[in-house]
Amino acid sequence: MPKERILLADDHPVFRDGLRRLIQRTIPDAELAEANSFGELLALARTGPTPSILVVDLIFAGRSIEGALSGLRQEFVRSSIIVISMIDERAAVERVMARGVNGFISKSLPPREIIAALAAVRDGDLVLRLDASGASIPEADDERSTLTRRQLEVLRMLCEGKTNKEIAAALRLSPFTVRIHVSALLRSLGVSSRTAAAAKAVADGLCP
């Protein structure tokens, strides 16, 4: 079996080195490569085996790469994309998640929380972590009223344990569209993973 390939892109060497060490301790068999810019990340990703995970900062040299995330998602369909940033503004986080990334993690989290979030993405969850308590974005007062009919359909299938691929097939949607719906559900329910979303939906009576 080929080694898991993980690429890290951040223009702050100290943070990047610390994150690399954390990942190496957690996934010792992984092949890790580092980039100092988004351009370097693309060059690395396009060379050699397709990366399993791309961990990328949102800001390089004062400029946001938000607009490039959709293209990154389309080019590396099979890779998990994780944005790790100090940005915590709700509107910005929502825009990033809507680009089809698999996770948004705050740099302010303690190391163990960052690793736990990375592990959740590796397990197939969509993850949004902005603080150490596990909360992402404040919960709505009435979740049912904030969810669209399609989002409720997706949520009920999450409760049934269906994967994004199975949900896409059942609803005749693209997997990318399902990811966007799941991302919106996480935001609306104020949770950080699809497992937590399903549990909260059952507790709140949104799922049978």
Secondary structure, DSSP 8 states (H G I E B T S, - for coil): ----EEEEE-S-HHHHHHHHHHHHHHSTTSEEEEESSHHHHHHHHTSSS--SEEEE-SEETTEE-GGGHHHHHHH-TTSEEEEEES---HHHHHHHHHTT-SEEEETTS-HHHHHHHHHHHHTT--EEE-STTS--S---S-HHHHS-HHHHHHHHHHHTT--HHHHHHHHT--HHHHHHHHHHHHHHHT-SSHHHHHHHHHHTTS--
